[in-house]
Amino acid sequence: MYTVWVRLEVREEKLDEFIDGIHANSRATLGDEPGCIRFDVQRSLTEPNTFYFYEIYTSREAFEVEHRSAAHYARWQRVVAECVVPGTQMNTYAEPLFPGEIPEWQERAR
């Protein structure tokens, strides 16, 4: 398994465009990519232009190859270029310590 956390800030005047774009991207990722088992989008309560994503993939390849080569990812990159404050995106990569306890992973194992 492979986990991605993303933190970024959005230009205030681009919030609606960004929210539409990340909603489309997260739905397409979950719906069209068998390698994605979770894609959560969060918005900060104290900094409303700051967003966090929590994504879980079955493997690093599912993220780096399958996800990044999907047609919807190319559309998402255009949204990022238009809406995200340059230099604010920070990606953190990890792997779950207890993958068997992730409900979506348990469902796949059945």
VOKE-731437 format. One record per residue: residue number from 1; residue in three letters; chain; x, y, z of N, C-alpha, C in turn. Coordinates in Angstrom, 3 decimals. Example, Ala and Ser with C-alpha at 12.3 -4.5 7.8 and 13.67 -1.06 7.14 Angstrom:
2
<rofi 1; ALA; A; <13.190; -5.690; 7.800>; <12.300; -4.500; 7.800>; <13.200; -3.300; 7.800>>;
<rofi 2; SER; A; <12.850; -2.250; 7.080>; <13.670; -1.060; 7.140>; <12.900; 0.030; 7.870>>;
! end
This chain:
110
<rofi 1; MET; A; <0.827; -1.184; 0.000>; <0.000; 0.000; 0.000>; <0.873; 1.250; 0.000>>;
<rofi 2; TYR; A; <0.259; 2.337; -0.446>; <0.968; 3.595; -0.590>; <0.010; 4.720; -0.223>>;
<rofi 3; THR; A; <0.462; 5.597; 0.658>; <-0.390; 6.678; 1.145>; <0.206; 8.024; 0.749>>;
<rofi 4; VAL; A; <-0.684; 8.934; 0.372>; <-0.269; 10.281; -0.012>; <-1.085; 11.284; 0.797>>;
<rofi 5; TRP; A; <-0.384; 12.194; 1.460>; <-1.026; 13.346; 2.100>; <-0.609; 14.568; 1.304>>;
<rofi 6; VAL; A; <-1.568; 15.414; 1.019>; <-1.288; 16.643; 0.292>; <-1.837; 17.811; 1.102>>;
<rofi 7; ARG; A; <-1.048; 18.865; 1.203>; <-1.502; 20.116; 1.812>; <-1.218; 21.204; 0.805>>;
<rofi 8; LEU; A; <-2.202; 22.085; 0.588>; <-2.002; 23.186; -0.344>; <-2.923; 24.339; -0.013>>;
<rofi 9; GLU; A; <-2.573; 25.499; -0.552>; <-3.381; 26.701; -0.368>; <-3.918; 27.136; -1.724>>;
<rofi 10; VAL; A; <-5.148; 27.631; -1.703>; <-5.840; 28.016; -2.930>; <-6.030; 29.528; -2.952>>;
<rofi 11; ARG; A; <-5.896; 30.107; -4.128>; <-6.162; 31.539; -4.304>; <-7.630; 31.799; -3.996>>;
<rofi 12; GLU; A; <-7.878; 32.778; -3.172>; <-9.242; 33.044; -2.711>; <-10.227; 33.221; -3.862>>;
<rofi 13; GLU; A; <-9.826; 33.911; -4.891>; <-10.734; 34.161; -6.019>; <-10.965; 32.922; -6.882>>;
<rofi 14; LYS; A; <-10.238; 31.846; -6.591>; <-10.354; 30.604; -7.367>; <-10.962; 29.455; -6.557>>;
<rofi 15; LEU; A; <-11.500; 29.758; -5.373>; <-12.008; 28.697; -4.502>; <-13.077; 27.839; -5.167>>;
<rofi 16; ASP; A; <-14.070; 28.444; -5.786>; <-15.152; 27.665; -6.407>; <-14.623; 26.763; -7.512>>;
<rofi 17; GLU; A; <-13.757; 27.296; -8.348>; <-13.165; 26.507; -9.435>; <-12.352; 25.341; -8.865>>;
<rofi 18; PHE; A; <-11.585; 25.620; -7.807>; <-10.783; 24.582; -7.177>; <-11.663; 23.482; -6.590>>;
<rofi 19; ILE; A; <-12.688; 23.867; -5.857>; <-13.559; 22.880; -5.216>; <-14.239; 22.005; -6.267>>;
<rofi 20; ASP; A; <-14.717; 22.602; -7.348>; <-15.296; 21.808; -8.434>; <-14.258; 20.842; -9.008>>;
<rofi 21; GLY; A; <-13.037; 21.343; -9.198>; <-11.985; 20.520; -9.783>; <-11.558; 19.365; -8.904>>;
<rofi 22; ILE; A; <-11.385; 19.606; -7.599>; <-10.951; 18.513; -6.726>; <-12.088; 17.517; -6.524>>;
<rofi 23; HIS; A; <-13.315; 17.987; -6.539>; <-14.442; 17.063; -6.424>; <-14.469; 16.120; -7.636>>;
<rofi 24; ALA; A; <-14.315; 16.672; -8.822>; <-14.289; 15.839; -10.035>; <-13.102; 14.884; -10.007>>;
<rofi 25; ASN; A; <-11.943; 15.373; -9.584>; <-10.749; 14.525; -9.554>; <-10.882; 13.388; -8.538>>;
<rofi 26; SER; A; <-11.340; 13.702; -7.353>; <-11.443; 12.654; -6.325>; <-12.483; 11.603; -6.714>>;
<rofi 27; ARG; A; <-13.605; 12.040; -7.271>; <-14.641; 11.082; -7.705>; <-14.139; 10.200; -8.834>>;
<rofi 28; ALA; A; <-13.455; 10.792; -9.807>; <-12.928; 10.005; -10.926>; <-11.843; 9.046; -10.457>>;
<rofi 29; THR; A; <-11.003; 9.509; -9.552>; <-9.939; 8.641; -9.041>; <-10.537; 7.420; -8.360>>;
<rofi 30; LEU; A; <-11.498; 7.636; -7.483>; <-12.123; 6.512; -6.781>; <-12.946; 5.633; -7.720>>;
<rofi 31; GLY; A; <-13.614; 6.250; -8.683>; <-14.499; 5.498; -9.557>; <-13.823; 4.779; -10.702>>;
<rofi 32; ASP; A; <-12.726; 5.348; -11.190>; <-12.099; 4.822; -12.407>; <-10.772; 4.120; -12.189>>;
<rofi 33; GLU; A; <-10.212; 4.252; -11.012>; <-8.892; 3.669; -10.764>; <-8.983; 2.557; -9.722>>;
<rofi 34; PRO; A; <-8.873; 1.318; -10.148>; <-8.951; 0.206; -9.192>; <-7.867; 0.255; -8.121>>;
<rofi 35; GLY; A; <-6.763; 0.946; -8.401>; <-5.669; 1.026; -7.439>; <-5.869; 2.039; -6.334>>;
<rofi 36; CYS; A; <-6.908; 2.865; -6.430>; <-7.178; 3.841; -5.369>; <-8.268; 3.289; -4.456>>;
<rofi 37; ILE; A; <-7.955; 3.211; -3.173>; <-8.961; 2.690; -2.239>; <-9.505; 3.755; -1.290>>;
<rofi 38; ARG; A; <-8.911; 4.934; -1.310>; <-9.438; 6.029; -0.475>; <-8.928; 7.355; -1.018>>;
<rofi 39; PHE; A; <-9.813; 8.353; -1.009>; <-9.417; 9.700; -1.444>; <-10.299; 10.680; -0.679>>;
<rofi 40; ASP; A; <-9.767; 11.200; 0.407>; <-10.498; 12.153; 1.244>; <-10.005; 13.565; 0.958>>;
<rofi 41; VAL; A; <-10.929; 14.506; 0.906>; <-10.599; 15.912; 0.720>; <-11.121; 16.661; 1.942>>;
<rofi 42; GLN; A; <-10.238; 17.420; 2.571>; <-10.588; 18.164; 3.782>; <-10.257; 19.639; 3.581>>;
<rofi 43; ARG; A; <-11.040; 20.480; 4.246>; <-10.794; 21.918; 4.217>; <-10.563; 22.394; 5.641>>;
<rofi 44; SER; A; <-9.535; 23.192; 5.843>; <-9.210; 23.693; 7.165>; <-10.341; 24.570; 7.709>>;
<rofi 45; LEU; A; <-10.650; 24.400; 8.979>; <-11.651; 25.245; 9.634>; <-11.085; 26.614; 9.989>>;
<rofi 46; THR; A; <-9.801; 26.691; 10.241>; <-9.190; 27.955; 10.655>; <-8.555; 28.721; 9.498>>;
<rofi 47; GLU; A; <-8.238; 28.026; 8.400>; <-7.650; 28.643; 7.213>; <-8.428; 28.146; 5.995>>;
<rofi 48; PRO; A; <-9.554; 28.767; 5.655>; <-10.457; 28.227; 4.646>; <-9.895; 28.121; 3.235>>;
<rofi 49; ASN; A; <-8.720; 28.668; 2.991>; <-8.083; 28.508; 1.677>; <-7.075; 27.358; 1.683>>;
<rofi 50; THR; A; <-6.978; 26.640; 2.804>; <-6.050; 25.518; 2.932>; <-6.826; 24.209; 2.867>>;
<rofi 51; PHE; A; <-6.313; 23.289; 2.050>; <-6.961; 21.994; 1.833>; <-5.962; 20.875; 2.072>>;
<rofi 52; TYR; A; <-6.498; 19.727; 2.455>; <-5.704; 18.529; 2.702>; <-6.359; 17.367; 1.966>>;
<rofi 53; PHE; A; <-5.544; 16.527; 1.360>; <-6.043; 15.298; 0.743>; <-5.357; 14.127; 1.430>>;
<rofi 54; TYR; A; <-6.101; 13.059; 1.610>; <-5.564; 11.814; 2.158>; <-5.954; 10.722; 1.184>>;
<rofi 55; GLU; A; <-4.952; 10.142; 0.546>; <-5.194; 9.163; -0.503>; <-4.482; 7.854; -0.163>>;
<rofi 56; ILE; A; <-5.153; 6.740; -0.402>; <-4.527; 5.432; -0.217>; <-4.645; 4.657; -1.523>>;
<rofi 57; TYR; A; <-3.520; 4.122; -1.953>; <-3.454; 3.320; -3.170>; <-2.949; 1.930; -2.828>>;
<rofi 58; THR; A; <-3.268; 0.987; -3.675>; <-2.839; -0.386; -3.431>; <-1.329; -0.540; -3.543>>;
<rofi 59; SER; A; <-0.686; 0.352; -4.290>; <0.765; 0.282; -4.459>; <1.293; 1.654; -4.899>>;
<rofi 60; ARG; A; <2.583; 1.783; -4.829>; <3.220; 3.015; -5.311>; <2.970; 3.184; -6.812>>;
<rofi 61; GLU; A; <3.025; 2.080; -7.549>; <2.771; 2.128; -8.995>; <1.346; 2.592; -9.299>>;
<rofi 62; ALA; A; <0.388; 2.166; -8.481>; <-1.002; 2.598; -8.694>; <-1.114; 4.113; -8.617>>;
<rofi 63; PHE; A; <-0.306; 4.726; -7.756>; <-0.307; 6.187; -7.659>; <0.548; 6.823; -8.747>>;
<rofi 64; GLU; A; <1.809; 6.432; -8.806>; <2.761; 7.124; -9.675>; <2.524; 6.885; -11.157>>;
<rofi 65; VAL; A; <2.011; 5.711; -11.520>; <1.825; 5.398; -12.934>; <0.350; 5.493; -13.323>>;
<rofi 66; GLU; A; <-0.485; 4.679; -12.692>; <-1.892; 4.622; -13.092>; <-2.628; 5.933; -12.808>>;
<rofi 67; HIS; A; <-2.469; 6.466; -11.607>; <-3.167; 7.699; -11.252>; <-2.666; 8.871; -12.097>>;
<rofi 68; ARG; A; <-1.372; 9.021; -12.155>; <-0.803; 10.179; -12.848>; <-0.936; 10.111; -14.369>>;
<rofi 69; SER; A; <-1.295; 8.961; -14.915>; <-1.494; 8.869; -16.366>; <-2.979; 8.889; -16.749>>;
<rofi 70; ALA; A; <-3.859; 8.980; -15.765>; <-5.308; 9.022; -16.044>; <-5.687; 10.358; -16.679>>;
<rofi 71; ALA; A; <-6.677; 10.324; -17.571>; <-7.125; 11.552; -18.255>; <-7.599; 12.606; -17.260>>;
<rofi 72; HIS; A; <-8.281; 12.194; -16.221>; <-8.789; 13.167; -15.251>; <-7.651; 13.828; -14.475>>;
<rofi 73; TYR; A; <-6.519; 13.152; -14.336>; <-5.372; 13.752; -13.653>; <-4.810; 14.923; -14.463>>;
<rofi 74; ALA; A; <-4.801; 14.789; -15.773>; <-4.344; 15.897; -16.630>; <-5.261; 17.113; -16.459>>;
<rofi 75; ARG; A; <-6.566; 16.877; -16.385>; <-7.500; 17.987; -16.146>; <-7.240; 18.600; -14.774>>;
<rofi 76; TRP; A; <-6.978; 17.752; -13.784>; <-6.699; 18.218; -12.428>; <-5.441; 19.093; -12.403>>;
<rofi 77; GLN; A; <-4.429; 18.742; -13.147>; <-3.200; 19.526; -13.181>; <-3.449; 20.936; -13.717>>;
<rofi 78; ARG; A; <-4.399; 21.071; -14.639>; <-4.755; 22.408; -15.135>; <-5.429; 23.220; -14.026>>;
<rofi 79; VAL; A; <-6.271; 22.567; -13.214>; <-6.908; 23.247; -12.078>; <-5.845; 23.700; -11.086>>;
<rofi 80; VAL; A; <-4.903; 22.840; -10.787>; <-3.814; 23.189; -9.870>; <-3.070; 24.419; -10.380>>;
<rofi 81; ALA; A; <-2.721; 24.419; -11.652>; <-1.974; 25.548; -12.226>; <-2.742; 26.861; -12.108>>;
<rofi 82; GLU; A; <-4.052; 26.794; -12.229>; <-4.882; 28.000; -12.171>; <-5.208; 28.453; -10.746>>;
<rofi 83; CYS; A; <-5.357; 27.508; -9.838>; <-5.968; 27.816; -8.543>; <-5.047; 27.765; -7.330>>;
<rofi 84; VAL; A; <-4.019; 26.959; -7.366>; <-3.174; 26.752; -6.188>; <-2.099; 27.836; -6.113>>;
<rofi 85; VAL; A; <-1.893; 28.351; -4.918>; <-0.849; 29.338; -4.689>; <0.501; 28.636; -4.915>>;
<rofi 86; PRO; A; <1.312; 29.146; -5.835>; <2.598; 28.499; -6.121>; <3.449; 28.323; -4.864>>;
<rofi 87; GLY; A; <4.062; 27.163; -4.775>; <4.962; 26.873; -3.664>; <4.295; 26.384; -2.397>>;
<rofi 88; THR; A; <2.958; 26.274; -2.392>; <2.281; 25.868; -1.152>; <1.940; 24.384; -1.103>>;
<rofi 89; GLN; A; <2.029; 23.697; -2.219>; <1.674; 22.270; -2.203>; <2.810; 21.461; -1.593>>;
<rofi 90; MET; A; <2.456; 20.667; -0.594>; <3.422; 19.784; 0.040>; <2.845; 18.369; 0.046>>;
<rofi 91; ASN; A; <3.558; 17.449; -0.554>; <3.142; 16.052; -0.580>; <3.996; 15.258; 0.398>>;
<rofi 92; THR; A; <3.354; 14.384; 1.144>; <4.045; 13.471; 2.046>; <3.642; 12.057; 1.650>>;
<rofi 93; TYR; A; <4.622; 11.173; 1.532>; <4.373; 9.799; 1.107>; <4.695; 8.860; 2.260>>;
<rofi 94; ALA; A; <3.856; 7.837; 2.414>; <4.043; 6.896; 3.516>; <3.391; 5.568; 3.145>>;
<rofi 95; GLU; A; <3.461; 4.634; 4.076>; <2.718; 3.388; 3.914>; <2.051; 3.065; 5.241>>;
<rofi 96; PRO; A; <0.838; 2.518; 5.194>; <0.126; 2.213; 6.437>; <0.881; 1.180; 7.268>>;
<rofi 97; LEU; A; <0.943; 1.415; 8.541>; <1.594; 0.483; 9.452>; <0.705; -0.737; 9.702>>;
<rofi 98; PHE; A; <-0.609; -0.535; 9.698>; <-1.563; -1.622; 9.941>; <-2.580; -1.674; 8.806>>;
<rofi 99; PRO; A; <-2.173; -2.056; 7.609>; <-3.088; -2.014; 6.458>; <-4.316; -2.907; 6.620>>;
<rofi 100; GLY; A; <-4.186; -3.986; 7.338>; <-5.321; -4.885; 7.538>; <-6.460; -4.265; 8.322>>;
<rofi 101; GLU; A; <-6.208; -3.139; 8.972>; <-7.247; -2.464; 9.750>; <-7.947; -1.350; 8.973>>;
<rofi 102; ILE; A; <-7.566; -1.148; 7.731>; <-8.207; -0.132; 6.893>; <-9.473; -0.762; 6.307>>;
<rofi 103; PRO; A; <-10.651; -0.209; 6.615>; <-11.911; -0.842; 6.188>; <-11.989; -1.118; 4.685>>;
<rofi 104; GLU; A; <-11.522; -0.182; 3.861>; <-11.584; -0.388; 2.412>; <-10.696; -1.553; 1.982>>;
<rofi 105; TRP; A; <-9.576; -1.728; 2.662>; <-8.675; -2.842; 2.349>; <-9.302; -4.155; 2.798>>;
<rofi 106; GLN; A; <-9.972; -4.140; 3.941>; <-10.671; -5.344; 4.412>; <-11.733; -5.775; 3.423>>;
<rofi 107; GLU; A; <-12.453; -4.817; 2.843>; <-13.484; -5.128; 1.852>; <-12.883; -5.815; 0.643>>;
<rofi 108; ARG; A; <-11.756; -5.359; 0.194>; <-11.092; -5.955; -0.982>; <-10.608; -7.368; -0.689>>;
<rofi 109; ALA; A; <-10.225; -7.615; 0.557>; <-9.685; -8.942; 0.919>; <-10.759; -10.020; 0.966>>;
<rofi 110; ARG; A; <-12.004; -9.593; 1.034>; <-13.094; -10.597; 1.129>; <-13.354; -11.270; -0.175>>;
! end
